[in-house]
Amino acid sequence: MKIGLIGCGHLGIIHAKCIQEVSQLDLKGVFDISQQKARKTARLFNTTHYNNLQELIDECDAIDIVATTTAHYELAKQVIEAQKHCFIEKPIAATVDEAEKLIELAAHYNVTVQIGHVERYNPAFVAALPYVSNPYYIEVQRFGKFSPRGSDVSVVHDIMIHDIDLVLSIINSEIIDIQTIGYKLVTDNWDYVNARLFFADNTMAHLAASRVASDTLRKMCIYQPNNCISVNFHEKKAEYVEFERKKTVIHEIPVVEHNAIVAELEDFVHAIQQDKTPKVSMNDGYYALVVADKVIAKLLQ
């Protein structure tokens, strides 16, 4: 399957490497608004750089969009209208309205579109998921050191949206209330945000995200009656903790190491080949963006 890559920044280069690790994919070429970046990436991966985006789209069966969020809608629209399958790095689009339009376009042109919420494919989360049965409380911490990359949007749309998507994939219930606090510490956007999501089935999720922390921490704890499941996304470890009277019993969950981006790209290929909905669908990307926007709206109240 011939695939083209749009966006040759830091993450785009990682995607190019991962594409070449998927046996069913052939990296036909790359495009970036910076021709210098495109040429450098093309040389690095022994492929072609395209100056004309439409030419790349026409040459491919599918396109991987790893461009800036504000460009997602126009790029995906062009790809979908060319009746080509499309992988869109998270978030699905810059606005909910844009996301809705992309969903309508994909349905009209009958193409497969997957959203790149890569933590769904994290080996620790994949290993822990079979142990999730009846959660009532989920706590997530996602902290990282400051980097200018991604700081053009809030920490909610930059990194918390990963955990919003994960929580929504676990709790199948409507959000009835959101409580938040947040701080703008280094940028003009929210750099630290703490959000509590309350669901109609009485479950709750507590999410904290920071891009100005002193160290990296990406951890989720899923509490259930008599047990807790701990997922360390950064270290790719998972534990199942049983609660007994006056003690806890910790069981290590076996984790099979794999590259999460390679795994999501393989899932994208399988969804196209089998004409089925990908694990992370457009609707999943849409709902994650809706909730992220609601978190921001609460911060502004």
C-alpha positions in Angstrom: 0.0 0.0 0.0 1.5 3.3 -1.1 1.4 5.9 1.6 2.5 9.6 1.7 3.6 11.6 4.7 2.5 15.2 5.2 4.7 17.0 7.8 8.4 16.5 8.3 8.9 17.9 11.8 10.0 16.0 14.8 7.0 13.6 15.0 6.8 13.4 11.2 10.3 11.9 11.0 9.4 9.4 13.7 6.3 8.4 11.6 8.5 8.0 8.5 10.7 5.6 10.3 7.8 3.7 11.7 6.1 3.5 8.2 9.2 1.8 6.9 8.8 -0.8 9.7 5.3 -1.8 8.5 5.8 -4.5 5.8 2.4 -3.6 4.2 3.4 0.0 3.6 5.5 1.7 1.0 6.6 5.3 1.8 5.9 6.8 -1.6 7.0 10.3 -0.7 6.8 13.2 1.7 5.5 16.8 1.7 6.1 19.8 4.0 5.5 23.5 3.6 9.3 23.8 4.2 10.8 22.2 1.1 14.1 22.1 2.9 12.6 19.8 5.6 10.9 17.7 2.9 14.1 17.2 1.0 16.1 16.3 4.1 13.5 13.8 5.2 13.3 12.3 1.7 17.0 11.8 1.7 17.0 10.3 5.1 14.4 7.7 4.2 15.4 7.1 0.6 12.1 8.4 -0.8 10.8 11.3 -2.9 10.0 14.8 -1.7 7.0 16.5 -3.4 6.7 20.2 -4.0 3.0 19.8 -5.0 0.8 18.2 -2.4 -1.9 17.1 -4.8 0.7 15.1 -6.8 1.7 13.2 -3.7 -1.9 12.5 -2.9 -2.6 11.3 -6.4 0.3 8.9 -6.2 -0.8 7.2 -3.0 -3.5 4.9 -1.6 -3.3 6.6 1.8 -1.9 9.7 3.5 -0.4 10.1 7.0 -1.0 13.7 8.3 1.6 14.7 10.9 1.3 18.5 10.4 0.4 21.3 12.8 -3.1 20.9 14.3 -4.4 24.1 12.7 -3.7 22.6 9.3 -5.4 19.2 9.9 -8.8 20.2 8.5 -7.6 21.6 5.1 -5.1 18.8 4.6 -7.5 16.0 5.6 -10.3 17.5 3.5 -8.0 17.5 0.4 -7.0 13.9 1.0 -10.5 12.6 1.7 -12.0 14.5 -1.4 -9.3 12.7 -3.4 -10.9 9.5 -2.1 -7.7 8.4 -0.3 -7.6 6.8 3.1 -6.2 9.1 5.9 -4.4 8.8 9.2 -4.6 12.1 11.2 -2.3 12.6 14.2 -4.2 13.8 17.3 -6.1 15.9 17.7 -8.5 15.2 14.8 -8.8 18.9 14.1 -8.4 22.4 15.6 -12.1 22.8 16.3 -15.2 20.6 16.9 -16.8 22.2 13.8 -13.9 21.1 11.6 -14.0 17.6 13.1 -17.7 17.3 12.3 -17.1 18.3 8.7 -14.3 15.8 8.3 -16.6 13.0 9.6 -19.3 13.9 7.1 -16.7 14.0 4.3 -15.3 10.6 5.2 -18.7 9.1 5.2 -19.6 10.7 1.9 -16.4 9.5 0.1 -16.4 6.1 2.0 -12.7 6.3 3.1 -11.1 4.9 6.2 -9.8 7.6 8.6 -7.9 6.8 11.8 -6.9 9.3 14.5 -3.5 9.1 16.1 -4.2 8.7 19.8 -1.1 6.6 20.2 -1.4 5.8 23.9 -4.2 3.3 23.1 -1.4 1.2 21.6 1.1 1.7 24.4 2.2 -1.9 25.4 1.5 -1.2 29.1 -2.1 -0.1 28.4 -2.7 -3.0 26.0 -1.5 -5.4 28.6 -3.6 -3.9 31.4 -6.8 -3.5 29.5 -8.0 -7.2 29.9 -8.0 -6.6 33.7 -10.4 -3.6 33.5 -13.9 -4.8 34.2 -15.8 -2.4 36.6 -13.9 0.9 37.2 -15.4 3.5 39.5 -12.4 6.0 39.7 -9.6 6.7 37.3 -6.6 8.9 38.2 -4.1 10.1 35.6 -0.9 12.1 35.8 0.8 13.2 32.6 3.8 15.5 33.4 6.7 16.5 31.2 9.5 19.0 31.0 8.9 22.2 29.0 9.5 22.3 25.3 8.5 25.0 22.9 7.2 22.3 20.5 3.4 22.1 21.0 3.2 25.2 23.2 1.1 27.0 20.6 -1.9 25.2 22.1 -3.0 24.5 25.7 -1.6 21.6 27.7 -5.2 20.2 27.4 -5.1 19.9 23.6 -1.4 19.1 23.6 -1.1 16.2 26.1 -4.2 15.8 28.3 -6.2 14.9 25.3 -4.3 11.5 25.3 -5.8 10.8 28.7 -9.2 12.1 27.9 -9.3 9.6 25.0 -8.1 6.8 27.2 -10.7 7.5 29.9 -13.5 7.7 27.3 -12.4 4.4 25.9 -12.8 2.8 29.4 -15.9 4.6 30.8 -19.0 4.1 28.6 -21.1 6.9 30.1 -22.1 10.5 29.6 -20.1 13.3 31.3 -22.4 15.3 33.5 -20.0 17.7 35.1 -16.4 19.0 34.8 -14.4 20.8 37.5 -11.1 22.4 36.7 -8.2 24.5 37.8 -5.3 25.6 35.6 -2.3 27.9 35.4 -0.4 29.8 32.7 3.1 29.6 33.9 5.5 29.8 30.9 3.3 30.5 27.8 0.2 32.4 27.1 -1.7 29.1 27.1 -2.6 26.8 30.0 0.6 25.0 31.1 -0.8 23.1 34.0 -4.4 21.8 34.2 -6.2 19.7 36.7 -9.6 18.3 35.6 -12.2 16.1 37.2 -14.8 14.4 35.0 -18.0 13.2 36.5 -20.0 10.6 34.6 -23.7 9.7 34.7 -22.9 6.2 36.0 -21.3 7.7 39.1 -17.7 7.0 37.9 -15.2 9.8 38.0 -11.8 10.5 36.4 -9.2 12.9 37.8 -6.7 14.1 35.2 -3.6 16.3 35.8 -1.4 17.5 33.0 1.7 19.7 33.1 4.3 20.6 30.5 6.5 22.5 33.0 7.3 19.7 35.4 10.8 18.9 36.6 10.5 15.3 35.4 8.5 13.0 33.2 5.5 11.1 34.6 2.8 9.3 32.7 0.8 7.1 34.9 -2.8 5.9 35.2 -4.5 4.2 38.1 -7.9 2.5 37.5 -9.7 1.7 40.8 -12.3 -1.1 40.9 -14.0 -3.0 43.8 -11.2 -4.8 45.6 -8.4 -3.9 43.2 -6.5 -1.3 41.3 -4.8 -1.4 37.9 -1.6 0.7 37.6 -0.3 1.7 34.1 3.1 3.4 33.7 3.0 4.7 30.1 6.5 6.1 30.3 8.3 3.0 31.7 5.8 0.6 29.9 5.0 -1.3 33.1 1.6 -2.4 34.5 0.5 -3.9 37.8 -2.6 -5.4 39.2 -3.1 -4.6 42.9 -5.5 -6.6 45.0 -6.9 -5.0 48.1 -7.1 -7.3 51.1 -7.8 -6.5 54.7 -5.0 -4.3 56.0 -2.7 -5.1 53.1 -2.3 -5.0 49.3 -1.0 -7.7 47.0 0.8 -6.5 43.9 1.0 -8.6 40.8 3.1 -7.6 37.8 1.2 -7.7 34.5 3.4 -9.1 31.7 4.0 -6.5 29.1 4.9 -7.4 25.5 7.2 -4.7 24.2 6.3 -3.2 20.9 6.4 0.2 19.1 3.1 1.9 19.6 3.3 4.0 16.5 4.1 1.0 14.4 1.1 -0.8 16.0 -1.3 2.0 15.2 -0.1 2.2 11.6 -0.6 -1.6 11.3 -4.1 -1.2 12.7 -4.7 1.5 10.1 -3.7 -0.8 7.3 -5.8 -3.7 8.7 -8.8 -1.4 8.9 -8.4 -0.4 5.3 -7.9 -4.0 4.1 -10.8 -5.4 6.1 -13.1 -2.4 5.5 -13.7 -1.9 9.2 -13.6 0.9 11.7 -10.1 1.5 13.3 -9.6 1.1 17.0 -9.3 4.9 17.3 -12.1 6.1 15.0 -13.0 9.6 13.9 -15.8 9.6 16.4 -13.3 8.8 19.2 -11.1 11.7 18.0 -14.2 13.9 17.9 -15.4 13.1 21.4 -11.9 13.6 22.9 -11.8 17.1 21.3 -15.3 17.9 22.5 -14.3 17.1 26.1 -11.0 18.9 25.8 -12.9 22.0 24.6 -15.3 21.7 27.6 -12.3 21.5 30.0 -11.0 24.8 28.5 -14.4 26.4 28.7 -14.6 25.5 32.4 -11.2 27.1 32.9 -12.4 30.3 31.4 -15.5 30.6 33.6 
